[in-house]
Amino acid sequence: MHKISFITKVSQDKLTKSFITLDIECWVNPATGEHNPYAIGIYDGLQFYYCWSPDCSNKLLDFLLKKAFANSTIIYVHNLNYDGPLLLALLIKYEQVRCGISIIKNNTHLLEIKVVLENKRIYIRDSFRFLLNSLKNVGELFGVEIRKLYFPHSFVDSKNKLKYVGPIPSINFFNGITKEEYDTLCFKGNTFNLKEELIDYLNNDCILLFQVMTSFTQHIFNKEKIDVGKSITLPSLAFKIYRANYLKQDNIARLTPNMDRFIRRSFFGGNSEVFKPYYKGKLYHFDVNSLYPYVMYQNDMPLGLPKVVIADKSTKIVDTFFGFIECEVETPNFLYYPVLPIEKDNGLIFPLGRFSGVWFSEELKYAQSLGYKIIKVKMAFSFERGNIFKDYVSEYYKIKETHPKFHPLRTIAKLMLNSLYGKFGQRADFIKTELVDGSTFLHINQNFKVAN
């Protein structure tokens, strides 16, 4: 039997963990789509190291093990979904590492690769999952010293191209570059030496990412005394900051699996229907300033020990109730913008008529104000109510409004304002993948049901 527990306060950190940044480059075979690594670069805050080895992936692996893994326990790459599979393909070639690899994923996102090597744990993480923007953009937003360079990645479509020395490749081979920027590119002696330019590009990327993550880590620690290196993603970091510095009482419930499944039925995406796909004339675009933070600041949230209400025939329960209700509703005959959604055929619809579902009490009260009728209450979970996010939102909104656009604290404040709320609706069932040896697999196969 599962018991309900509550989210508790956590202690602040000491800033102890160092990190390095890493980038890997490969050429893509246009016929097969195969990615072939040929260079790796790392930066440890003092020096840039690289390995160029188009002909031997074992040299890249040796560099990874002896140089990258020896320098730090945390390695950041920017877009682990791309670099991660390339690094894994190298690592599984090394027998001592192969069965010490575990992977954490969230849906299709690769969040972390953990490698155990000679009793040392190395964590390869995705800086994008903290910064949520391209390396070019975060460099500008954090005001670091250097800017992202350009490199003609698609020009390298064979191993022979790696030896290229000649005129600068066409603008068509550069991504995200304007004609004006292309025209200002200047290479040594007006000659493009692909190897030299690639090493400069790797060096620049690694240093740029290191400077951004250093700024991010230091500002977070100075403000909240929380170490970024002890979190995997931005929402997990925001959640830890909240628990350490803004959680006043242990009154936010950790739901049992049955409660979670019931309440999760009330989780829906937003209404994104198009009513007029074409219009000729003047159009207006409206955006809401800090919508999620506003809701967090302004509204009460479900707190305390959930109490179950089963098959209450009185529909007046909704009037004074605060929580999640499974009920049957009936809409007005004519309603241009229906407000209560249900899922149907793997999609979201906002129907008219009579139907059942699970919704939050405040949604049902609003629906009633538009003419919806509660026909029957089937089951419900009631909660106490209280505002628990006001201090957190006030603090970071003030920082956002009092710093200019290209200031690290403004960028961090925007990230923090938009990253905490969703953490409370996150599923607990992260996928964790481990590489195991033959005897471990045999044990799993004999004792558990294994499905493809």
LOLOMI-840069 format. One record per residue (C-alpha): y, z negated, x negated; residue in one letter. Coordinates in steps of 0.5 Angstrom, whole numbers, plus 500, padded with zeros to 3 digits. Layout:
    Y    Z    X  koldren
    Y    Z    X        A
...
end
This chain:
    Y    Z    X  koldren
  500  500  500        M
  507  502  497        H
  512  497  497        K
  520  498  498        I
  524  497  491        S
  531  497  490        F
  535  501  484        I
  537  496  479        T
  543  495  474        K
  541  497  467        V
  544  495  461        S
  549  499  456        Q
  547  503  450        D
  548  503  443        K
  550  510  440        L
  544  510  435        T
  541  517  436        K
  543  523  432        S
  541  530  433        F
  542  537  431        I
  543  544  434        T
  538  550  434        L
  538  557  435        D
  533  563  435        I
  534  570  435        E
  529  576  437        C
  528  583  438        W
  525  586  444        V
  521  592  445        N
  524  596  450        P
  517  599  452        A
  513  592  453        T
  519  587  454        G
  515  583  448        E
  520  578  445        H
  519  578  437        N
  523  572  433        P
  526  574  427        Y
  531  568  425        A
  532  561  426        I
  538  557  425        G
  540  550  425        I
  546  545  424        Y
  546  538  422        D
  553  536  422        G
  554  538  415        L
  550  544  413        Q
  547  550  416        F
  540  552  415        Y
  537  559  417        Y
  530  562  416        C
  530  570  416        W
  523  573  417        S
  522  579  421        P
  515  580  418        D
  512  573  418        C
  512  568  424        S
  509  563  420        N
  515  562  415        K
  519  561  422        L
  514  556  424        L
  514  553  417        D
  522  552  417        F
  521  549  424        L
  517  544  422        L
  520  542  415        K
  527  543  416        K
  529  542  423        A
  524  537  425        F
  525  533  419        A
  532  532  420        N
  533  529  427        S
  529  527  433        T
  533  530  438        I
  534  538  438        I
  539  541  443        Y
  538  549  444        V
  543  552  449        H
  538  555  455        N
  531  552  453        L
  529  557  459        N
  529  562  454        Y
  529  559  447        D
  523  554  449        G
  517  559  450        P
  519  562  443        L
  519  556  440        L
  512  554  444        L
  509  560  441        A
  511  558  434        L
  509  551  435        L
  502  552  438        I
  500  556  432        K
  500  549  428        Y
  493  545  429        E
  496  538  428        Q
  502  540  433        V
  498  543  438        R
  495  537  442        C
  502  533  441        G
  506  538  446        I
  508  536  453        S
  513  539  457        I
  518  537  463        I
  520  542  468        K
  524  542  474        N
  522  548  479        N
  523  554  474        T
  527  550  469        H
  525  548  463        L
  528  541  461        L
  525  538  455        E
  519  540  450        I
  516  533  446        K
  513  534  440        V
  509  529  437        V
  508  530  429        L
  505  525  425        E
  507  519  429        N
  514  522  430        K
  517  524  436        R
  521  530  437        I
  525  532  443        Y
  528  539  444        I
  533  539  450        R
  537  544  453        D
  545  543  452        S
  546  547  458        F
  543  542  463        R
  549  537  461        F
  554  543  460        L
  553  547  466        L
  556  553  463        N
  556  559  458        S
  557  557  450        L
  563  561  450        K
  566  557  456        N
  564  550  454        V
  567  552  447        G
  574  553  450        E
  573  547  455        L
  572  542  450        F
  577  545  445        G
  573  545  439        V
  575  549  433        E
  571  555  433        I
  570  561  438        R
  563  564  440        K
  562  571  436        L
  560  577  439        Y
  553  580  437        F
  550  587  439        P
  543  584  441        H
  540  590  445        S
  542  594  439        F
  536  591  436        V
  530  594  439        D
  525  595  433        S
  524  592  427        K
  527  597  423        N
  534  596  426        K
  534  589  422        L
  535  593  416        K
  541  597  419        Y
  547  598  415        V
  552  602  417        G
  558  604  423        P
  559  598  428        I
  554  599  434        P
  557  602  440        S
  561  597  445        I
  555  598  450        N
  550  594  446        F
  555  588  446        F
  555  583  452        N
  561  580  455        G
  566  584  451        I
  572  587  453        T
  575  594  450        K
  580  590  447        E
  576  585  444        E
  571  590  441        Y
  577  594  438        D
  579  588  434        T
  572  587  431        L
  573  587  424        C
  567  587  419        F
  566  587  411        K
  569  593  409        G
  568  596  416        N
  561  596  415        T
  556  593  420        F
  551  589  416        N
  546  587  421        L
  543  581  417        K
  549  579  415        E
  552  579  421        E
  546  576  425        L
  547  570  420        I
  554  569  421        D
  553  569  429        Y
  547  564  428        L
  551  559  424        N
  557  560  429        N
  553  559  435        D
  550  552  432        C
  556  549  429        I
  560  551  436        L
  554  548  440        L
  554  542  435        F
  562  541  436        Q
  561  541  443        V
  555  536  444        M
  559  531  439        T
  565  531  443        S
  561  530  450        F
  557  525  447        T
  563  521  444        Q
  567  521  450        H
  561  519  454        I
  560  513  450        F
  567  511  449        N
  568  511  456        K
  562  508  459        E
  558  506  453        K
  552  510  455        I
  548  514  450        D
  547  522  452        V
  541  522  447        G
  537  518  452        K
  538  522  458        S
  535  529  459        I
  540  532  464        T
  547  531  467        L
  544  528  473        P
  540  523  470        S
  546  521  465        L
  551  520  471        A
  545  516  475        F
  545  512  469        K
  552  511  468        I
  553  509  475        Y
  547  504  475        R
  550  501  468        A
  558  501  470        N
  559  502  478        Y
  553  499  481        L
  555  492  485        K
  549  490  488        Q
  541  492  488        D
  541  495  495        N
  539  502  495        I
  532  503  497        A
  527  506  493        R
  523  509  499        L
  516  509  500        T
  512  516  500        P
  512  516  507        N
  519  514  508        M
  521  520  503        D
  517  525  507        R
  520  523  513        F
  527  523  511        I
  527  529  507        R
  526  533  513        R
  533  532  515        S
  535  535  508        F
  538  542  509        F
  542  547  505        G
  549  549  508        G
  551  554  513        N
  552  560  510        S
  552  565  515        E
  556  572  516        V
  559  573  522        F
  563  579  521        K
  560  583  515        P
  566  588  514        Y
  573  587  516        Y
  579  592  514        K
  586  588  513        G
  588  582  510        K
  583  577  509        L
  584  569  506        Y
  579  565  502        H
  579  558  503        F
  576  553  498        D
  575  545  499        V
  577  541  493        N
  572  536  491        S
  568  536  497        L
  562  532  495        Y
  566  527  491        P
  570  527  498        Y
  564  525  502        V
  562  520  497        M
  569  517  497        Y
  570  517  504        Q
  564  515  508        N
  558  510  508        D
  551  511  505        M
  545  508  508        P
  543  501  504        L
  538  496  505        G
  531  495  507        L
  529  501  512        P
  527  499  519        K
  523  503  523        V
  524  505  530        V
  518  508  534        I
  518  512  540        A
  524  509  543        D
  525  512  550        K
  533  510  550        S
  537  516  548        T
  543  511  547        K
  540  508  541        I
  544  514  537        V
  551  511  539        D
  550  505  535        T
  545  507  530        F
  546  509  523        F
  540  512  519        G
  535  518  520        F
  532  520  527        I
  527  525  529        E
  529  527  536        C
  529  533  541        E
  536  536  543        V
  539  541  548        E
  545  545  546        T
  550  547  551        P
  549  554  553        N
  555  557  550        F
  556  555  543        L
  559  559  537        Y
  558  555  531        Y
  551  551  533        P
  551  545  528        V
  544  542  528        L
  539  546  523        P
  532  547  523        I
  527  551  518        E
  523  557  521        K
  519  562  517        D
  522  559  511        N
  529  560  513        G
  534  556  516        L
  537  557  523        I
  542  554  527        F
  539  555  534        P
  541  554  541        L
  537  551  547        G
  532  545  546        R
  528  544  540        F
  526  538  535        S
  527  536  528        G
  530  530  524        V
  537  529  523        W
  542  524  520        F
  545  519  525        S
  552  521  524        E
  550  529  525        E
  547  527  531        L
  554  524  534        K
  558  530  532        Y
  553  534  535        A
  554  530  541        Q
  561  531  541        S
  560  538  542        L
  556  538  548        G
  549  537  545        Y
  544  532  549        K
  539  527  546        I
  533  528  550        I
  528  524  547        K
  528  519  541        V
  521  520  537        K
  522  516  531        M
  527  513  527        A
  529  509  520        F
  535  505  521        S
  539  502  515        F
  545  498  513        E
  551  502  511        R
  556  501  506        G
  561  505  501        N
  558  505  494        I
  561  511  491        F
  569  509  492        K
  570  506  485        D
  566  512  481        Y
  569  517  485        V
  576  514  484        S
  575  513  476        E
  573  520  475        Y
  578  524  480        Y
  584  520  476        K
  581  523  470        I
  580  530  472        K
  587  530  475        E
  591  527  469        T
  588  531  464        H
  590  539  463        P
  584  544  464        K
  582  545  457        F
  581  538  455        H
  574  535  454        P
  575  529  459        L
  577  533  465        R
  571  538  464        T
  567  531  463        I
  570  528  469        A
  569  535  474        K
  561  535  471        L
  561  527  473        M
  564  528  480        L
  559  533  482        N
  552  531  479        S
  551  524  481        L
  550  525  489        Y
  544  530  488        G
  540  525  484        K
  539  521  490        F
  536  526  494        G
  531  528  488        Q
  524  529  488        R
  520  524  484        A
  514  529  483        D
  517  532  476        F
  512  537  473        I
  509  535  466        K
  505  539  462        T
  501  537  456        E
  497  541  451        L
  490  538  450        V
  484  539  446        D
  477  541  448        G
  474  534  449        S
  480  532  453        T
  480  538  458        F
  472  536  459        L
  474  529  461        H
  479  532  466        I
  475  537  469        N
  469  532  470        Q
  473  527  473        N
  479  531  477        F
  479  537  482        K
  482  542  477        V
  485  548  481        A
  488  555  478        N
end
